[in-house]
Amino acid sequence: MTENPDVGGRPVITVIEPEEFAPLGRLGQWLLAEGARLEVVRLWRGEAVPSFDEVGDGLVVLGGAMSAHDDADHPWLADLRALLRRVVDERVPAVAICLGAQVAAEALGGATAVPSPHGGESGIVSLCLTEAAREDPVFSEIVDEAVRAAVRAGIPTHGGTRLPVIVSHDDGVVRLPQGATLLASSEGAPVQAWCAGGLTALQHHPESNPERIEYWMARSHARRLGVVAGEEEAGAMSAQSLPAEAAEAGRAARVEAEKVDPVIRAFGRALARVLARAASARRAGTGSGGAASG
């Protein structure tokens, strides 16, 4: 389970991976570069959700094609909700992505709609940052780094209020937990990013890359064509089984993602730095917050 087994004073960040086709990706490389040790829990292999005492100094919960309501097929969701409640109560530094953010909302008293009444999103969308996102002393550090990357790449940010992000979801958070702070919205997802306690919840995918968005877009297109019925079945499709139209949709999405990838990378690197720093502070007994101050 340990990605780098050496011990010492480095912070331990537990990564919960609900499915094989939604891995940690580049975020793992960036966390390792920041000095973190990673404990990866692969729920799709039958590994159990860790207890709070097993989490270590920080937590990342990734996405997956299942829904936040799918307890019948994925009974570990109940344990994950309980863990997220404790993590937020104890202000453990944490990041929840896509499905992880939806499960976190449900765990804390918010609501996720399956499917979203606003429709799904896929590919590149514009993240609209709230005033709270730009004023938060921690999350604004991530935003500022991404904005600087956008300016260097000639990508408009509308005065630092918008950023391109990678998305792939049909469900969405429709009610924030009480006390949570909205950080960003998009045209198709009024709740795109939020924070509570030491948790930063993101509907978009800072861990992803152009190759991964090609993979998902092609399979989502195949699902829309009726080749497969469900999102989990689509995720497991091989490249050889994709219809030509779906494969082309994937290639086009990759080209679009490559244009804005400098911004995606900058956001992800800054997120990794902030999370690793907060986990280090917790390990040293000096921290009380997380990836965003909440």
C-alpha positions as CSV (number, residue, x, y, z in Angstrom):
1,M,0.0,0.0,0.0
2,T,2.9,2.4,0.7
3,E,4.2,4.1,-2.5
4,N,7.5,5.0,-0.8
5,P,8.1,3.0,2.3
6,D,10.9,5.0,3.9
7,V,9.9,6.5,7.2
8,G,11.5,9.5,9.0
9,G,9.8,12.8,9.5
10,R,8.0,13.1,6.1
11,P,4.2,13.5,6.3
12,V,2.0,10.5,5.5
13,I,-0.9,11.3,3.1
14,T,-3.5,8.5,2.6
15,V,-4.9,8.3,-0.9
16,I,-8.3,6.6,-1.4
17,E,-8.8,5.3,-5.0
18,P,-12.4,4.2,-5.6
19,E,-11.7,2.8,-9.1
20,E,-8.9,1.6,-11.3
21,F,-9.6,4.0,-14.1
22,A,-9.4,7.2,-12.0
23,P,-5.9,7.1,-10.5
24,L,-3.9,9.7,-8.6
25,G,-1.9,10.6,-11.8
26,R,0.4,13.6,-11.7
27,L,-0.9,14.7,-8.3
28,G,1.0,11.8,-6.8
29,Q,4.2,12.8,-8.5
30,W,3.8,16.4,-7.2
31,L,3.1,15.2,-3.7
32,L,6.2,13.0,-3.7
33,A,8.2,15.9,-4.9
34,E,7.0,18.0,-2.0
35,G,8.3,15.3,0.4
36,A,5.1,13.4,1.2
37,R,4.8,9.7,1.7
38,L,1.8,8.2,0.1
39,E,-0.4,5.3,1.4
40,V,-2.7,4.3,-1.5
41,V,-5.9,2.4,-0.6
42,R,-7.4,0.8,-3.7
43,L,-11.1,0.2,-2.9
44,W,-11.6,-1.4,-6.3
45,R,-9.2,-4.2,-5.2
46,G,-11.4,-4.8,-2.1
47,E,-9.1,-2.9,0.3
48,A,-11.1,-1.4,3.2
49,V,-11.6,2.3,3.9
50,P,-9.0,3.1,6.6
51,S,-10.0,4.1,10.0
52,F,-9.3,7.7,11.1
53,D,-6.3,6.6,13.1
54,E,-4.8,5.0,9.9
55,V,-5.1,8.1,7.8
56,G,-1.8,9.7,8.9
57,D,-1.2,13.4,8.3
58,G,-3.5,14.1,5.3
59,L,-6.0,12.6,3.0
60,V,-6.9,12.6,-0.7
61,V,-10.2,11.0,-2.0
62,L,-10.3,10.5,-5.7
63,G,-13.1,10.2,-8.2
64,G,-14.9,7.2,-9.7
65,A,-17.7,6.3,-12.1
66,M,-20.0,5.1,-9.4
67,S,-22.4,7.6,-7.7
68,A,-22.3,8.9,-4.2
69,H,-25.7,7.1,-3.6
70,D,-24.6,3.7,-4.9
71,D,-24.3,2.0,-1.5
72,A,-25.9,-1.2,-2.7
73,D,-23.1,-1.9,-5.1
74,H,-20.3,-0.1,-3.2
75,P,-21.0,-0.5,0.6
76,W,-17.7,1.1,1.4
77,L,-19.4,4.5,0.8
78,A,-20.8,4.4,4.3
79,D,-17.4,4.0,5.8
80,L,-16.0,6.7,3.5
81,R,-18.7,9.2,4.6
82,A,-17.9,8.5,8.3
83,L,-14.2,9.0,7.7
84,L,-14.8,12.3,5.9
85,R,-16.9,13.5,8.7
86,R,-14.2,12.8,11.3
87,V,-11.5,14.2,9.0
88,V,-13.4,17.5,8.7
89,D,-14.2,17.6,12.5
90,E,-10.5,17.1,13.3
91,R,-9.4,19.6,10.6
92,V,-7.1,17.0,9.0
93,P,-5.7,18.5,5.7
94,A,-7.6,16.8,2.9
95,V,-8.6,17.1,-0.8
96,A,-11.6,15.4,-2.3
97,I,-12.0,15.2,-6.0
98,C,-15.1,14.7,-8.2
99,L,-16.8,11.6,-6.6
100,G,-14.8,12.3,-3.4
101,A,-16.3,15.9,-3.3
102,Q,-19.8,14.5,-3.8
103,V,-19.4,11.9,-1.0
104,A,-17.9,14.6,1.2
105,A,-20.9,16.9,0.7
106,E,-23.3,14.1,1.6
107,A,-21.2,13.2,4.6
108,L,-21.4,16.7,6.0
109,G,-25.1,17.3,5.5
110,G,-25.1,18.7,1.9
111,A,-26.7,17.0,-1.1
112,T,-25.5,15.5,-4.3
113,A,-27.9,15.0,-7.2
114,V,-27.7,11.8,-9.3
115,P,-27.7,12.9,-12.1
116,S,-27.1,16.7,-11.8
117,P,-30.2,18.8,-12.7
118,H,-27.7,21.1,-14.5
119,G,-26.5,18.3,-16.8
120,G,-23.1,16.7,-17.0
121,E,-19.8,18.3,-17.9
122,S,-16.8,16.9,-19.7
123,G,-13.6,18.3,-21.2
124,I,-12.4,21.8,-20.5
125,V,-14.7,24.3,-18.7
126,S,-14.1,27.7,-17.2
127,L,-13.9,27.8,-13.4
128,C,-15.5,31.0,-12.1
129,L,-13.8,31.9,-8.8
130,T,-15.7,33.5,-5.9
131,E,-14.4,36.4,-3.9
132,A,-13.8,33.9,-1.1
133,A,-11.5,31.9,-3.2
134,R,-9.4,35.0,-4.1
135,E,-9.3,36.1,-0.4
136,D,-8.6,32.8,1.3
137,P,-5.0,33.0,2.4
138,V,-4.3,29.4,1.4
139,F,-6.5,28.7,-1.6
140,S,-5.6,32.0,-3.1
141,E,-2.0,30.8,-3.3
142,I,-3.2,28.0,-5.6
143,V,-5.2,30.4,-7.7
144,D,-2.4,32.9,-8.0
145,E,0.0,30.3,-9.3
146,A,-2.5,29.0,-11.9
147,V,-3.4,32.6,-13.0
148,R,0.3,33.4,-13.5
149,A,0.6,30.2,-15.6
150,A,-2.4,31.3,-17.7
151,V,-0.9,34.8,-18.3
152,R,2.4,33.3,-19.4
153,A,0.5,31.0,-21.8
154,G,-1.7,33.8,-23.1
155,I,-4.9,32.2,-21.7
156,P,-7.5,34.8,-20.6
157,T,-8.4,34.8,-16.9
158,H,-10.8,37.8,-16.8
159,G,-8.8,39.6,-14.2
160,G,-7.8,36.5,-12.3
161,T,-11.4,35.4,-11.8
162,R,-11.6,32.4,-14.3
163,L,-9.4,29.4,-14.9
164,P,-9.7,26.5,-17.3
165,V,-10.1,23.1,-15.6
166,I,-10.6,19.5,-16.6
167,V,-14.1,18.0,-15.8
168,S,-15.8,14.7,-16.3
169,H,-19.0,14.1,-14.3
170,D,-22.7,13.5,-14.6
171,D,-23.6,14.0,-10.9
172,G,-23.1,17.2,-8.9
173,V,-23.3,18.8,-5.5
174,V,-26.6,20.8,-5.3
175,R,-26.5,21.9,-1.7
176,L,-23.4,22.8,0.3
177,P,-23.0,21.5,3.8
178,Q,-23.8,24.1,6.5
179,G,-20.7,26.2,7.2
180,A,-18.9,25.3,4.0
181,T,-17.5,28.0,1.8
182,L,-18.1,28.1,-1.9
183,L,-14.8,28.7,-3.8
184,A,-15.9,28.3,-7.5
185,S,-18.7,27.6,-9.9
186,S,-19.0,26.8,-13.6
187,E,-21.7,27.1,-16.1
188,G,-22.8,23.5,-15.7
189,A,-22.0,23.1,-12.0
190,P,-22.9,25.9,-9.5
191,V,-20.9,24.0,-6.9
192,Q,-17.5,23.4,-8.5
193,A,-15.2,23.9,-5.5
194,W,-15.7,24.4,-1.8
195,C,-14.0,24.0,1.6
196,A,-14.9,23.0,5.1
197,G,-12.5,22.6,8.0
198,G,-9.3,21.4,6.5
199,L,-11.0,19.9,3.4
200,T,-10.9,21.3,-0.1
201,A,-13.5,19.7,-2.4
202,L,-13.1,20.0,-6.1
203,Q,-15.5,18.8,-8.8
204,H,-12.8,19.2,-11.4
205,H,-9.7,17.1,-11.9
206,P,-6.3,18.7,-11.0
207,E,-4.7,15.3,-11.1
208,S,-5.7,14.6,-14.7
209,N,-3.8,15.3,-18.0
210,P,-4.6,15.5,-21.7
211,E,-4.1,11.7,-22.2
212,R,-6.6,11.0,-19.4
213,I,-9.2,13.4,-20.7
214,E,-8.9,11.7,-24.1
215,Y,-9.5,8.4,-22.4
216,W,-12.6,9.5,-20.6
217,M,-14.1,11.7,-23.4
218,A,-13.9,8.8,-25.9
219,R,-15.6,6.4,-23.5
220,S,-18.2,9.0,-22.5
221,H,-19.0,9.5,-26.2
222,A,-19.3,5.8,-26.6
223,R,-21.8,5.7,-23.8
224,R,-23.8,8.5,-25.5
225,L,-23.8,6.5,-28.7
226,G,-25.4,3.6,-26.8
227,V,-22.4,1.2,-27.2
228,V,-22.4,0.7,-23.4
229,A,-25.0,1.6,-20.9
230,G,-23.2,2.7,-17.7
231,E,-20.3,4.9,-16.8
232,E,-18.4,2.1,-15.1
233,E,-18.7,-0.1,-18.1
234,A,-17.6,2.7,-20.4
235,G,-14.5,3.3,-18.3
236,A,-13.5,-0.3,-18.8
237,M,-13.7,-0.2,-22.6
238,S,-10.5,-1.0,-24.5
239,A,-9.2,1.4,-27.2
240,Q,-9.9,-1.3,-29.8
241,S,-13.6,-1.5,-28.9
242,L,-14.2,2.2,-29.3
243,P,-16.3,3.4,-32.3
244,A,-14.4,5.7,-34.7
245,E,-16.6,8.6,-33.7
246,A,-15.9,8.1,-30.0
247,A,-12.1,7.8,-30.6
248,E,-12.2,11.1,-32.6
249,A,-14.1,12.8,-29.8
250,G,-11.4,11.7,-27.4
251,R,-8.6,13.0,-29.7
252,A,-10.3,16.4,-30.1
253,A,-10.6,16.7,-26.3
254,R,-7.0,15.9,-25.9
255,V,-6.0,18.7,-28.3
256,E,-8.2,21.2,-26.3
257,A,-6.7,20.0,-23.0
258,E,-3.1,20.4,-24.3
259,K,-3.7,24.1,-25.0
260,V,-4.5,24.8,-21.3
261,D,-2.3,22.2,-19.7
262,P,0.1,24.7,-18.3
263,V,-2.7,26.1,-16.1
264,I,-3.8,22.6,-15.1
265,R,-0.2,21.7,-14.1
266,A,0.3,24.9,-12.1
267,F,-3.0,24.4,-10.2
268,G,-2.1,20.8,-9.4
269,R,1.5,21.5,-8.3
270,A,0.3,24.3,-6.0
271,L,-2.4,22.1,-4.6
272,A,0.2,19.4,-3.8
273,R,2.5,22.0,-2.2
274,V,-0.3,23.4,0.0
275,L,-1.5,19.9,1.0
276,A,2.0,18.6,1.8
277,R,2.8,21.7,3.8
278,A,-0.4,21.4,5.9
279,A,0.3,17.7,6.4
280,S,3.8,18.5,7.5
281,A,2.5,21.0,10.0
282,R,0.0,18.5,11.4
283,R,2.8,15.9,11.8
284,A,4.9,18.5,13.6
285,G,1.9,19.3,15.9
286,T,1.8,22.9,14.7
287,G,-1.0,22.8,12.1
288,S,-4.8,23.3,12.5
289,G,-5.9,23.7,8.9
290,G,-5.8,22.0,5.5
291,A,-5.5,22.7,1.8
292,A,-7.8,25.7,2.2
293,S,-8.5,27.5,5.4
294,G,-12.3,26.9,5.4
